[in-house]
Amino acid sequence: MSESPDEIDKRTLLVVDDDDAFRNRLVRAMEKRGYEVSAVAGVSEAQRLAHDLKPDFAVVDLRMPDGSGLDVVQALRQARDNTRIVILTGYGNIATAVAAVKVGAVDYLAKPADADAIDRALNAGDRPLPPPPDNPMSADRVRWEHIQRVFEQCDRNVSETARRLNMHRRTLQRILGKHSPQEQRPEED
């Protein structure tokens, strides 16, 4: 029994997001772009489906009520090591972007991301590095992001975070009590 040309060209996509409205819109939009889409609302469902489907592509929300999208990425990698995975999140920061790439995501997009941006990210291939940003983060902002990442990794324990960062606990508490450093606008001539 041979496959028809339409079946051979189908690209399988797993969408994992707990926001029903967003997930349903994304499914319809990606089907219009030629994907064969399966969609689930939680981490445990996605982990089971990853091994059954072994999809070509996946779009995974980072934070869901029953766990982290990073666990889904790991399950997808175990099921098929060349699945192209894009992480979506409304809580973007450097620490989570780095973690997503380390576990195997190919890109990281902030919500609300549209279907065109997601499709481009899924199909970008091995592109060269993008040009440097016009307004990169300040050193203060990078430091603040690093402290936040370690704080989260220490389960928001101030004493443990201070020990790991080799800083005084009160100093860390003052830093954590402040808002993130504001990015400076480029100086005008």
C-alpha positions as CSV (number, residue, x, y, z in Angstrom):
1,M,0.0,0.0,0.0
2,S,1.7,3.2,-1.1
3,E,1.1,6.7,0.2
4,S,-0.4,9.4,-1.9
5,P,1.8,12.5,-2.7
6,D,-0.4,14.6,-0.3
7,E,0.3,12.2,2.6
8,I,4.1,12.3,2.0
9,D,4.2,16.1,2.0
10,K,2.2,16.5,5.3
11,R,4.3,18.0,8.0
12,T,3.2,16.8,11.5
13,L,2.9,19.5,14.2
14,L,2.1,19.2,17.9
15,V,0.7,22.3,19.5
16,V,0.8,22.3,23.4
17,D,-0.9,25.3,25.0
18,D,-3.4,25.6,27.9
19,D,-5.1,28.7,26.4
20,D,-8.0,27.1,24.5
21,A,-8.8,30.1,22.3
22,F,-5.2,30.6,21.3
23,R,-4.5,26.9,20.7
24,N,-7.6,26.6,18.5
25,R,-6.7,29.7,16.4
26,L,-3.2,28.4,16.0
27,V,-4.3,24.9,15.0
28,R,-6.6,26.4,12.2
29,A,-3.9,28.8,11.0
30,M,-1.2,26.1,10.9
31,E,-3.5,23.6,9.1
32,K,-4.0,26.3,6.4
33,R,-0.2,26.4,6.1
34,G,-0.1,22.7,5.3
35,Y,0.6,21.1,8.7
36,E,-1.2,18.0,10.0
37,V,-1.8,19.3,13.5
38,S,-2.5,17.6,16.8
39,A,-3.1,19.8,19.9
40,V,-3.2,19.2,23.6
41,A,-3.7,21.4,26.7
42,G,-1.2,20.0,29.2
43,V,2.2,18.7,29.9
44,S,1.3,15.1,30.7
45,E,-0.9,14.8,27.6
46,A,1.9,16.2,25.4
47,Q,4.5,13.9,26.9
48,R,2.4,10.8,26.0
49,L,1.6,12.2,22.6
50,A,5.2,13.0,21.8
51,H,6.2,9.3,21.9
52,D,3.2,8.3,19.9
53,L,3.3,11.0,17.2
54,K,7.0,11.7,16.9
55,P,6.1,15.0,15.2
56,D,8.2,16.9,12.7
57,F,7.5,20.2,14.5
58,A,6.1,21.3,17.9
59,V,5.0,24.6,19.4
60,V,5.0,24.5,23.2
61,D,3.8,27.0,25.8
62,L,6.4,27.4,28.5
63,R,4.1,27.6,31.5
64,M,1.1,25.4,32.0
65,P,-0.9,24.5,35.0
66,D,0.4,20.9,35.2
67,G,4.1,21.7,34.6
68,S,6.7,23.2,32.4
69,G,6.9,23.2,28.6
70,L,10.6,22.4,29.0
71,D,9.5,18.9,30.2
72,V,7.6,18.5,26.9
73,V,10.7,19.6,24.9
74,Q,12.7,16.9,26.6
75,A,10.0,14.3,25.9
76,L,10.0,15.4,22.2
77,R,13.7,15.1,22.0
78,Q,13.7,11.6,23.5
79,A,11.0,10.5,21.0
80,R,12.6,12.1,17.9
81,D,15.9,14.1,18.1
82,N,15.3,16.2,15.0
83,T,11.8,17.6,15.9
84,R,11.9,21.4,15.4
85,I,10.5,22.9,18.6
86,V,9.5,26.5,19.2
87,I,8.7,27.7,22.8
88,L,6.0,30.3,23.3
89,T,5.6,32.3,26.5
90,G,4.0,35.4,27.9
91,Y,6.8,35.4,30.6
92,G,9.9,35.9,28.4
93,N,13.3,36.5,29.9
94,I,16.8,35.6,29.1
95,A,17.0,32.8,31.7
96,T,14.0,30.9,30.3
97,A,15.1,31.4,26.7
98,V,18.5,30.0,27.5
99,A,16.9,27.0,29.3
100,A,14.6,26.4,26.3
101,V,17.5,26.3,23.8
102,K,19.6,24.1,26.1
103,V,16.9,21.4,26.3
104,G,16.4,21.5,22.5
105,A,14.1,24.3,21.3
106,V,15.2,25.9,18.1
107,D,13.5,29.3,18.9
108,Y,11.7,31.1,21.6
109,L,8.9,33.6,20.9
110,A,7.0,35.9,23.2
111,K,3.2,35.8,23.1
112,P,1.2,36.9,21.3
113,A,3.1,35.4,18.4
114,D,1.2,35.2,15.1
115,A,1.1,32.1,12.9
116,D,3.5,33.6,10.3
117,A,6.2,34.2,12.9
118,I,5.8,30.7,14.3
119,D,5.9,29.2,10.8
120,R,9.1,31.2,10.0
121,A,10.7,30.0,13.3
122,L,9.8,26.4,12.7
123,N,11.2,26.4,9.1
124,A,14.2,28.7,9.7
125,G,16.7,25.8,9.3
126,D,20.3,26.3,10.3
127,R,20.3,30.1,9.7
128,P,23.4,32.2,10.6
129,L,23.3,34.3,13.7
130,P,21.2,37.4,13.3
131,P,22.9,40.8,13.3
132,P,23.5,42.4,16.7
133,P,20.6,44.4,18.2
134,D,20.6,48.1,17.7
135,N,20.0,48.6,21.4
136,P,21.5,45.7,23.3
137,M,20.7,45.1,27.0
138,S,22.7,47.1,29.5
139,A,25.2,45.4,31.8
140,D,22.9,46.2,34.7
141,R,20.0,44.5,33.0
142,V,22.1,41.4,32.2
143,R,23.2,41.2,35.8
144,W,19.6,41.6,37.0
145,E,18.4,38.8,34.7
146,H,21.2,36.5,35.9
147,I,20.3,37.1,39.6
148,Q,16.6,36.5,38.7
149,R,17.5,33.2,37.0
150,V,19.6,31.9,39.9
151,F,16.8,33.0,42.4
152,E,14.2,31.0,40.4
153,Q,16.6,28.0,40.2
154,C,16.9,28.1,44.0
155,D,13.1,28.0,44.3
156,R,13.0,31.6,45.3
157,N,15.1,31.0,48.4
158,V,17.0,34.2,49.2
159,S,19.6,32.6,51.5
160,E,20.5,29.9,49.1
161,T,20.6,32.3,46.1
162,A,22.9,34.7,48.1
163,R,25.2,31.8,49.0
164,R,25.4,30.6,45.3
165,L,26.0,34.1,44.0
166,N,28.6,34.8,46.8
167,M,26.8,37.9,48.0
168,H,25.4,39.1,51.2
169,R,21.8,38.1,51.8
170,R,20.7,41.7,52.6
171,T,22.3,43.0,49.4
172,L,20.5,40.4,47.4
173,Q,17.2,41.3,49.1
174,R,17.7,45.0,48.1
175,I,18.3,43.9,44.5
176,L,15.3,41.6,44.4
177,G,13.1,44.4,45.9
178,K,13.9,46.7,43.0
179,H,12.3,46.6,39.6
180,S,14.4,45.6,36.6
181,P,16.8,48.2,35.3
182,Q,15.3,50.4,32.6
183,E,16.9,50.2,29.3
184,Q,18.5,53.5,28.3
185,R,17.4,55.2,25.1
186,P,20.1,55.9,22.6
187,E,21.5,59.4,23.0
188,E,20.6,61.9,20.4
189,D,23.2,64.1,18.7
